[in-house]
Amino acid sequence: MAQSGVGSLANCPPVSASETTKIGSALAVFFLKVLAESAATVPAGCTGGINMHILRADSPSCSDDVPASVLPYRKPHIMLEILDYGSDDESSKKAARWAIEARNRFFASKNSMRGTYLPLTAPEFLDLDKIYGDNLAELKRIKAEVDPKGVCKHTVPALI
């Protein structure tokens, strides 16, 4: 099986019944529509799909007890993992095109984060400035301090 690795991180309002608002409802409708469109267009012969991971505002990972981090993943969000698997070169190419189209559909909302989860993302889609924002300089400083020889060069691409 081949995979090119297109990831998408969709930042939605925290998932809780008490926070259902008119805006949140409209956003939920948008994402459900895009999810249905994307699911309906998975190419034949492709075994990928869309996984959803939720980090709620009441999660222990979002508590005040968790130390501050340069990583954006400790804020409430819904992450969509768009998988573009194919069983051969042809189906892999079709799956990769589908994944990019699905990603772009989700990004049509201004509420979608332009970040991504690094291990799931092809290098051509990594934009560390957008992912880490003002924290990128600090992350590079820490990386240079703790790994000056670049032993862990694959953990955070493009920092070396």
PyMOL CGO cylinders between C-alpha atoms (Angstrom):
from pymol import cmd
from pymol.cgo import CYLINDER

trace = [
    CYLINDER, 0.00, 0.00, 0.00, 1.18, 3.49, -0.80, 0.3, 1, 1, 1, 1, 1, 1,
    CYLINDER, 1.18, 3.49, -0.80, 0.42, 6.69, 1.05, 0.3, 1, 1, 1, 1, 1, 1,
    CYLINDER, 0.42, 6.69, 1.05, 1.47, 10.25, 0.41, 0.3, 1, 1, 1, 1, 1, 1,
    CYLINDER, 1.47, 10.25, 0.41, 0.35, 11.60, 3.78, 0.3, 1, 1, 1, 1, 1, 1,
    CYLINDER, 0.35, 11.60, 3.78, -1.92, 14.61, 3.57, 0.3, 1, 1, 1, 1, 1, 1,
    CYLINDER, -1.92, 14.61, 3.57, -3.05, 15.72, 7.01, 0.3, 1, 1, 1, 1, 1, 1,
    CYLINDER, -3.05, 15.72, 7.01, -5.59, 18.31, 8.00, 0.3, 1, 1, 1, 1, 1, 1,
    CYLINDER, -5.59, 18.31, 8.00, -6.27, 19.91, 11.33, 0.3, 1, 1, 1, 1, 1, 1,
    CYLINDER, -6.27, 19.91, 11.33, -9.69, 21.48, 11.57, 0.3, 1, 1, 1, 1, 1, 1,
    CYLINDER, -9.69, 21.48, 11.57, -10.14, 23.82, 14.49, 0.3, 1, 1, 1, 1, 1, 1,
    CYLINDER, -10.14, 23.82, 14.49, -13.75, 23.70, 15.58, 0.3, 1, 1, 1, 1, 1, 1,
    CYLINDER, -13.75, 23.70, 15.58, -15.40, 25.11, 18.67, 0.3, 1, 1, 1, 1, 1, 1,
    CYLINDER, -15.40, 25.11, 18.67, -14.87, 22.95, 21.77, 0.3, 1, 1, 1, 1, 1, 1,
    CYLINDER, -14.87, 22.95, 21.77, -17.21, 19.99, 21.78, 0.3, 1, 1, 1, 1, 1, 1,
    CYLINDER, -17.21, 19.99, 21.78, -19.64, 20.41, 24.64, 0.3, 1, 1, 1, 1, 1, 1,
    CYLINDER, -19.64, 20.41, 24.64, -23.41, 20.66, 24.86, 0.3, 1, 1, 1, 1, 1, 1,
    CYLINDER, -23.41, 20.66, 24.86, -23.23, 23.94, 26.76, 0.3, 1, 1, 1, 1, 1, 1,
    CYLINDER, -23.23, 23.94, 26.76, -21.35, 25.65, 23.93, 0.3, 1, 1, 1, 1, 1, 1,
    CYLINDER, -21.35, 25.65, 23.93, -23.81, 24.94, 21.14, 0.3, 1, 1, 1, 1, 1, 1,
    CYLINDER, -23.81, 24.94, 21.14, -24.42, 28.32, 19.57, 0.3, 1, 1, 1, 1, 1, 1,
    CYLINDER, -24.42, 28.32, 19.57, -25.81, 29.60, 16.32, 0.3, 1, 1, 1, 1, 1, 1,
    CYLINDER, -25.81, 29.60, 16.32, -22.28, 29.97, 14.95, 0.3, 1, 1, 1, 1, 1, 1,
    CYLINDER, -22.28, 29.97, 14.95, -21.25, 26.57, 16.28, 0.3, 1, 1, 1, 1, 1, 1,
    CYLINDER, -21.25, 26.57, 16.28, -24.30, 24.97, 14.70, 0.3, 1, 1, 1, 1, 1, 1,
    CYLINDER, -24.30, 24.97, 14.70, -23.58, 26.59, 11.34, 0.3, 1, 1, 1, 1, 1, 1,
    CYLINDER, -23.58, 26.59, 11.34, -19.99, 25.42, 11.55, 0.3, 1, 1, 1, 1, 1, 1,
    CYLINDER, -19.99, 25.42, 11.55, -21.11, 21.90, 12.41, 0.3, 1, 1, 1, 1, 1, 1,
    CYLINDER, -21.11, 21.90, 12.41, -23.43, 21.88, 9.40, 0.3, 1, 1, 1, 1, 1, 1,
    CYLINDER, -23.43, 21.88, 9.40, -20.58, 23.06, 7.15, 0.3, 1, 1, 1, 1, 1, 1,
    CYLINDER, -20.58, 23.06, 7.15, -18.20, 20.36, 8.37, 0.3, 1, 1, 1, 1, 1, 1,
    CYLINDER, -18.20, 20.36, 8.37, -20.83, 17.61, 8.14, 0.3, 1, 1, 1, 1, 1, 1,
    CYLINDER, -20.83, 17.61, 8.14, -21.60, 18.67, 4.56, 0.3, 1, 1, 1, 1, 1, 1,
    CYLINDER, -21.60, 18.67, 4.56, -17.92, 18.65, 3.61, 0.3, 1, 1, 1, 1, 1, 1,
    CYLINDER, -17.92, 18.65, 3.61, -17.40, 15.33, 5.39, 0.3, 1, 1, 1, 1, 1, 1,
    CYLINDER, -17.40, 15.33, 5.39, -20.29, 13.78, 3.43, 0.3, 1, 1, 1, 1, 1, 1,
    CYLINDER, -20.29, 13.78, 3.43, -19.01, 15.22, 0.13, 0.3, 1, 1, 1, 1, 1, 1,
    CYLINDER, -19.01, 15.22, 0.13, -15.52, 13.92, 0.82, 0.3, 1, 1, 1, 1, 1, 1,
    CYLINDER, -15.52, 13.92, 0.82, -16.75, 10.46, 1.82, 0.3, 1, 1, 1, 1, 1, 1,
    CYLINDER, -16.75, 10.46, 1.82, -18.89, 10.24, -1.31, 0.3, 1, 1, 1, 1, 1, 1,
    CYLINDER, -18.89, 10.24, -1.31, -15.93, 11.00, -3.57, 0.3, 1, 1, 1, 1, 1, 1,
    CYLINDER, -15.93, 11.00, -3.57, -13.34, 8.49, -2.29, 0.3, 1, 1, 1, 1, 1, 1,
    CYLINDER, -13.34, 8.49, -2.29, -12.05, 6.91, -5.52, 0.3, 1, 1, 1, 1, 1, 1,
    CYLINDER, -12.05, 6.91, -5.52, -12.74, 3.24, -6.22, 0.3, 1, 1, 1, 1, 1, 1,
    CYLINDER, -12.74, 3.24, -6.22, -9.73, 1.10, -5.34, 0.3, 1, 1, 1, 1, 1, 1,
    CYLINDER, -9.73, 1.10, -5.34, -8.61, 3.45, -2.58, 0.3, 1, 1, 1, 1, 1, 1,
    CYLINDER, -8.61, 3.45, -2.58, -8.60, 2.29, 0.99, 0.3, 1, 1, 1, 1, 1, 1,
    CYLINDER, -8.60, 2.29, 0.99, -8.06, 5.62, 2.70, 0.3, 1, 1, 1, 1, 1, 1,
    CYLINDER, -8.06, 5.62, 2.70, -10.62, 7.72, 4.43, 0.3, 1, 1, 1, 1, 1, 1,
    CYLINDER, -10.62, 7.72, 4.43, -11.08, 10.30, 7.14, 0.3, 1, 1, 1, 1, 1, 1,
    CYLINDER, -11.08, 10.30, 7.14, -10.40, 9.70, 10.83, 0.3, 1, 1, 1, 1, 1, 1,
    CYLINDER, -10.40, 9.70, 10.83, -11.51, 12.20, 13.43, 0.3, 1, 1, 1, 1, 1, 1,
    CYLINDER, -11.51, 12.20, 13.43, -9.75, 12.91, 16.73, 0.3, 1, 1, 1, 1, 1, 1,
    CYLINDER, -9.75, 12.91, 16.73, -11.34, 15.25, 19.28, 0.3, 1, 1, 1, 1, 1, 1,
    CYLINDER, -11.34, 15.25, 19.28, -9.61, 17.17, 22.05, 0.3, 1, 1, 1, 1, 1, 1,
    CYLINDER, -9.61, 17.17, 22.05, -12.33, 18.69, 24.21, 0.3, 1, 1, 1, 1, 1, 1,
    CYLINDER, -12.33, 18.69, 24.21, -11.98, 21.75, 26.41, 0.3, 1, 1, 1, 1, 1, 1,
    CYLINDER, -11.98, 21.75, 26.41, -12.58, 19.57, 29.49, 0.3, 1, 1, 1, 1, 1, 1,
    CYLINDER, -12.58, 19.57, 29.49, -9.82, 17.12, 28.52, 0.3, 1, 1, 1, 1, 1, 1,
    CYLINDER, -9.82, 17.12, 28.52, -6.93, 16.70, 30.99, 0.3, 1, 1, 1, 1, 1, 1,
    CYLINDER, -6.93, 16.70, 30.99, -4.61, 17.75, 28.14, 0.3, 1, 1, 1, 1, 1, 1,
    CYLINDER, -4.61, 17.75, 28.14, -6.26, 21.19, 28.12, 0.3, 1, 1, 1, 1, 1, 1,
    CYLINDER, -6.26, 21.19, 28.12, -6.23, 21.74, 31.87, 0.3, 1, 1, 1, 1, 1, 1,
    CYLINDER, -6.23, 21.74, 31.87, -4.40, 24.58, 33.57, 0.3, 1, 1, 1, 1, 1, 1,
    CYLINDER, -4.40, 24.58, 33.57, -2.11, 21.97, 35.16, 0.3, 1, 1, 1, 1, 1, 1,
    CYLINDER, -2.11, 21.97, 35.16, -0.51, 21.17, 31.80, 0.3, 1, 1, 1, 1, 1, 1,
    CYLINDER, -0.51, 21.17, 31.80, 2.65, 23.22, 31.18, 0.3, 1, 1, 1, 1, 1, 1,
    CYLINDER, 2.65, 23.22, 31.18, 2.61, 25.71, 28.32, 0.3, 1, 1, 1, 1, 1, 1,
    CYLINDER, 2.61, 25.71, 28.32, 3.82, 24.30, 25.03, 0.3, 1, 1, 1, 1, 1, 1,
    CYLINDER, 3.82, 24.30, 25.03, 4.98, 25.57, 21.65, 0.3, 1, 1, 1, 1, 1, 1,
    CYLINDER, 4.98, 25.57, 21.65, 2.81, 22.87, 20.08, 0.3, 1, 1, 1, 1, 1, 1,
    CYLINDER, 2.81, 22.87, 20.08, -0.69, 23.96, 19.04, 0.3, 1, 1, 1, 1, 1, 1,
    CYLINDER, -0.69, 23.96, 19.04, -2.24, 20.58, 19.84, 0.3, 1, 1, 1, 1, 1, 1,
    CYLINDER, -2.24, 20.58, 19.84, -3.20, 21.35, 23.45, 0.3, 1, 1, 1, 1, 1, 1,
    CYLINDER, -3.20, 21.35, 23.45, -6.06, 23.65, 22.55, 0.3, 1, 1, 1, 1, 1, 1,
    CYLINDER, -6.06, 23.65, 22.55, -9.55, 22.23, 22.02, 0.3, 1, 1, 1, 1, 1, 1,
    CYLINDER, -9.55, 22.23, 22.02, -9.89, 21.07, 18.43, 0.3, 1, 1, 1, 1, 1, 1,
    CYLINDER, -9.89, 21.07, 18.43, -11.14, 18.43, 16.09, 0.3, 1, 1, 1, 1, 1, 1,
    CYLINDER, -11.14, 18.43, 16.09, -8.40, 16.93, 13.96, 0.3, 1, 1, 1, 1, 1, 1,
    CYLINDER, -8.40, 16.93, 13.96, -9.28, 15.26, 10.71, 0.3, 1, 1, 1, 1, 1, 1,
    CYLINDER, -9.28, 15.26, 10.71, -6.74, 12.74, 9.50, 0.3, 1, 1, 1, 1, 1, 1,
    CYLINDER, -6.74, 12.74, 9.50, -7.20, 12.41, 5.74, 0.3, 1, 1, 1, 1, 1, 1,
    CYLINDER, -7.20, 12.41, 5.74, -5.68, 9.13, 4.61, 0.3, 1, 1, 1, 1, 1, 1,
    CYLINDER, -5.68, 9.13, 4.61, -4.83, 8.60, 0.97, 0.3, 1, 1, 1, 1, 1, 1,
    CYLINDER, -4.83, 8.60, 0.97, -3.99, 4.92, 0.63, 0.3, 1, 1, 1, 1, 1, 1,
    CYLINDER, -3.99, 4.92, 0.63, -3.94, 2.99, -2.61, 0.3, 1, 1, 1, 1, 1, 1,
    CYLINDER, -3.94, 2.99, -2.61, -3.07, -0.60, -3.42, 0.3, 1, 1, 1, 1, 1, 1,
    CYLINDER, -3.07, -0.60, -3.42, -0.92, 0.31, -6.45, 0.3, 1, 1, 1, 1, 1, 1,
    CYLINDER, -0.92, 0.31, -6.45, 0.62, 3.38, -8.09, 0.3, 1, 1, 1, 1, 1, 1,
    CYLINDER, 0.62, 3.38, -8.09, -2.51, 4.32, -10.03, 0.3, 1, 1, 1, 1, 1, 1,
    CYLINDER, -2.51, 4.32, -10.03, -4.90, 4.08, -7.08, 0.3, 1, 1, 1, 1, 1, 1,
    CYLINDER, -4.90, 4.08, -7.08, -2.33, 5.84, -4.86, 0.3, 1, 1, 1, 1, 1, 1,
    CYLINDER, -2.33, 5.84, -4.86, -2.24, 8.81, -7.24, 0.3, 1, 1, 1, 1, 1, 1,
    CYLINDER, -2.24, 8.81, -7.24, -6.05, 8.96, -7.31, 0.3, 1, 1, 1, 1, 1, 1,
    CYLINDER, -6.05, 8.96, -7.31, -6.16, 8.73, -3.53, 0.3, 1, 1, 1, 1, 1, 1,
    CYLINDER, -6.16, 8.73, -3.53, -3.59, 11.53, -3.16, 0.3, 1, 1, 1, 1, 1, 1,
    CYLINDER, -3.59, 11.53, -3.16, -5.62, 13.81, -5.47, 0.3, 1, 1, 1, 1, 1, 1,
    CYLINDER, -5.62, 13.81, -5.47, -8.78, 13.00, -3.52, 0.3, 1, 1, 1, 1, 1, 1,
    CYLINDER, -8.78, 13.00, -3.52, -7.07, 13.74, -0.19, 0.3, 1, 1, 1, 1, 1, 1,
    CYLINDER, -7.07, 13.74, -0.19, -5.87, 17.14, -1.38, 0.3, 1, 1, 1, 1, 1, 1,
    CYLINDER, -5.87, 17.14, -1.38, -9.35, 17.98, -2.69, 0.3, 1, 1, 1, 1, 1, 1,
    CYLINDER, -9.35, 17.98, -2.69, -10.90, 16.90, 0.63, 0.3, 1, 1, 1, 1, 1, 1,
    CYLINDER, -10.90, 16.90, 0.63, -8.35, 18.95, 2.57, 0.3, 1, 1, 1, 1, 1, 1,
    CYLINDER, -8.35, 18.95, 2.57, -9.09, 22.00, 0.44, 0.3, 1, 1, 1, 1, 1, 1,
    CYLINDER, -9.09, 22.00, 0.44, -12.84, 21.58, 1.02, 0.3, 1, 1, 1, 1, 1, 1,
    CYLINDER, -12.84, 21.58, 1.02, -12.31, 21.71, 4.78, 0.3, 1, 1, 1, 1, 1, 1,
    CYLINDER, -12.31, 21.71, 4.78, -9.94, 24.65, 4.46, 0.3, 1, 1, 1, 1, 1, 1,
    CYLINDER, -9.94, 24.65, 4.46, -12.70, 26.64, 2.73, 0.3, 1, 1, 1, 1, 1, 1,
    CYLINDER, -12.70, 26.64, 2.73, -13.91, 27.54, 6.23, 0.3, 1, 1, 1, 1, 1, 1,
    CYLINDER, -13.91, 27.54, 6.23, -12.15, 30.43, 7.95, 0.3, 1, 1, 1, 1, 1, 1,
    CYLINDER, -12.15, 30.43, 7.95, -12.45, 28.35, 11.14, 0.3, 1, 1, 1, 1, 1, 1,
    CYLINDER, -12.45, 28.35, 11.14, -10.05, 25.69, 9.87, 0.3, 1, 1, 1, 1, 1, 1,
    CYLINDER, -10.05, 25.69, 9.87, -6.57, 25.89, 11.31, 0.3, 1, 1, 1, 1, 1, 1,
    CYLINDER, -6.57, 25.89, 11.31, -3.88, 25.94, 8.68, 0.3, 1, 1, 1, 1, 1, 1,
    CYLINDER, -3.88, 25.94, 8.68, -1.76, 23.77, 10.91, 0.3, 1, 1, 1, 1, 1, 1,
    CYLINDER, -1.76, 23.77, 10.91, -1.25, 20.07, 10.68, 0.3, 1, 1, 1, 1, 1, 1,
    CYLINDER, -1.25, 20.07, 10.68, 0.01, 17.13, 12.66, 0.3, 1, 1, 1, 1, 1, 1,
    CYLINDER, 0.01, 17.13, 12.66, 3.62, 16.75, 11.53, 0.3, 1, 1, 1, 1, 1, 1,
    CYLINDER, 3.62, 16.75, 11.53, 3.96, 12.95, 11.41, 0.3, 1, 1, 1, 1, 1, 1,
    CYLINDER, 3.96, 12.95, 11.41, 0.89, 12.66, 9.18, 0.3, 1, 1, 1, 1, 1, 1,
    CYLINDER, 0.89, 12.66, 9.18, 1.79, 15.34, 6.67, 0.3, 1, 1, 1, 1, 1, 1,
    CYLINDER, 1.79, 15.34, 6.67, 3.75, 15.21, 3.43, 0.3, 1, 1, 1, 1, 1, 1,
    CYLINDER, 3.75, 15.21, 3.43, 6.70, 17.66, 3.47, 0.3, 1, 1, 1, 1, 1, 1,
    CYLINDER, 6.70, 17.66, 3.47, 5.22, 19.83, 0.72, 0.3, 1, 1, 1, 1, 1, 1,
    CYLINDER, 5.22, 19.83, 0.72, 2.31, 20.69, 3.03, 0.3, 1, 1, 1, 1, 1, 1,
    CYLINDER, 2.31, 20.69, 3.03, 4.39, 21.66, 6.06, 0.3, 1, 1, 1, 1, 1, 1,
    CYLINDER, 4.39, 21.66, 6.06, 4.42, 25.35, 6.90, 0.3, 1, 1, 1, 1, 1, 1,
    CYLINDER, 4.42, 25.35, 6.90, 6.09, 25.60, 10.28, 0.3, 1, 1, 1, 1, 1, 1,
    CYLINDER, 6.09, 25.60, 10.28, 5.41, 29.34, 10.53, 0.3, 1, 1, 1, 1, 1, 1,
    CYLINDER, 5.41, 29.34, 10.53, 1.67, 28.67, 10.35, 0.3, 1, 1, 1, 1, 1, 1,
    CYLINDER, 1.67, 28.67, 10.35, 1.86, 25.68, 12.68, 0.3, 1, 1, 1, 1, 1, 1,
    CYLINDER, 1.86, 25.68, 12.68, 3.97, 27.22, 15.45, 0.3, 1, 1, 1, 1, 1, 1,
    CYLINDER, 3.97, 27.22, 15.45, 3.44, 30.94, 14.83, 0.3, 1, 1, 1, 1, 1, 1,
    CYLINDER, 3.44, 30.94, 14.83, 5.38, 33.10, 17.27, 0.3, 1, 1, 1, 1, 1, 1,
    CYLINDER, 5.38, 33.10, 17.27, 6.71, 29.98, 18.99, 0.3, 1, 1, 1, 1, 1, 1,
    CYLINDER, 6.71, 29.98, 18.99, 8.79, 28.81, 16.01, 0.3, 1, 1, 1, 1, 1, 1,
    CYLINDER, 8.79, 28.81, 16.01, 11.88, 30.82, 16.94, 0.3, 1, 1, 1, 1, 1, 1,
    CYLINDER, 11.88, 30.82, 16.94, 11.78, 29.42, 20.49, 0.3, 1, 1, 1, 1, 1, 1,
    CYLINDER, 11.78, 29.42, 20.49, 11.34, 25.89, 19.16, 0.3, 1, 1, 1, 1, 1, 1,
    CYLINDER, 11.34, 25.89, 19.16, 14.35, 26.30, 16.85, 0.3, 1, 1, 1, 1, 1, 1,
    CYLINDER, 14.35, 26.30, 16.85, 16.42, 27.67, 19.74, 0.3, 1, 1, 1, 1, 1, 1,
    CYLINDER, 16.42, 27.67, 19.74, 15.51, 24.70, 21.94, 0.3, 1, 1, 1, 1, 1, 1,
    CYLINDER, 15.51, 24.70, 21.94, 16.17, 22.24, 19.10, 0.3, 1, 1, 1, 1, 1, 1,
    CYLINDER, 16.17, 22.24, 19.10, 19.63, 23.74, 18.49, 0.3, 1, 1, 1, 1, 1, 1,
    CYLINDER, 19.63, 23.74, 18.49, 20.40, 23.61, 22.21, 0.3, 1, 1, 1, 1, 1, 1,
    CYLINDER, 20.40, 23.61, 22.21, 19.36, 20.01, 22.90, 0.3, 1, 1, 1, 1, 1, 1,
    CYLINDER, 19.36, 20.01, 22.90, 20.27, 18.47, 19.52, 0.3, 1, 1, 1, 1, 1, 1,
    CYLINDER, 20.27, 18.47, 19.52, 23.17, 20.52, 18.08, 0.3, 1, 1, 1, 1, 1, 1,
    CYLINDER, 23.17, 20.52, 18.08, 24.35, 17.64, 15.85, 0.3, 1, 1, 1, 1, 1, 1,
    CYLINDER, 24.35, 17.64, 15.85, 20.91, 16.98, 14.37, 0.3, 1, 1, 1, 1, 1, 1,
    CYLINDER, 20.91, 16.98, 14.37, 20.64, 13.41, 15.63, 0.3, 1, 1, 1, 1, 1, 1,
    CYLINDER, 20.64, 13.41, 15.63, 16.84, 13.75, 15.78, 0.3, 1, 1, 1, 1, 1, 1,
    CYLINDER, 16.84, 13.75, 15.78, 16.58, 15.38, 12.36, 0.3, 1, 1, 1, 1, 1, 1,
    CYLINDER, 16.58, 15.38, 12.36, 13.39, 13.57, 11.39, 0.3, 1, 1, 1, 1, 1, 1,
    CYLINDER, 13.39, 13.57, 11.39, 11.33, 14.49, 14.45, 0.3, 1, 1, 1, 1, 1, 1,
    CYLINDER, 11.33, 14.49, 14.45, 10.64, 18.04, 13.36, 0.3, 1, 1, 1, 1, 1, 1,
    CYLINDER, 10.64, 18.04, 13.36, 11.50, 18.44, 9.65, 0.3, 1, 1, 1, 1, 1, 1,
    CYLINDER, 11.50, 18.44, 9.65, 12.78, 21.75, 8.35, 0.3, 1, 1, 1, 1, 1, 1,
    CYLINDER, 12.78, 21.75, 8.35, 14.21, 22.85, 11.70, 0.3, 1, 1, 1, 1, 1, 1,
    CYLINDER, 14.21, 22.85, 11.70, 17.68, 21.72, 10.71, 0.3, 1, 1, 1, 1, 1, 1,
]
cmd.load_cgo(trace, "trace")
